[in-house]
Amino acid sequence: MLRNGIKIKQHVGTWYIIDEKNHKGKLMYLLEHEQYGDEAACLIVDKEMNLIMENVWNGFEDLDDLDN
């Protein structure tokens, strides 16, 4: 599994994993942009690097908020 240098379709640059979580039985990764770091929104992807959520500013809390 790549931990950095990750490319996500329709998103510029490369990303790296900063956290992971099991959400509803599926492994999810929180990605941060390699160039802009915490100055840019994060992404949440599944284990196949499919985009689950973009414009993430509060980590996995943003994903949990979708369930409420």
ABEGO torsion letter per residue (X at the ends): XBABGBBBBGBBEBBBBABBBBBGGBBBBBBBBAAAEAABBBBBBBAAGBBABBGBAAEAAAAAAAAX
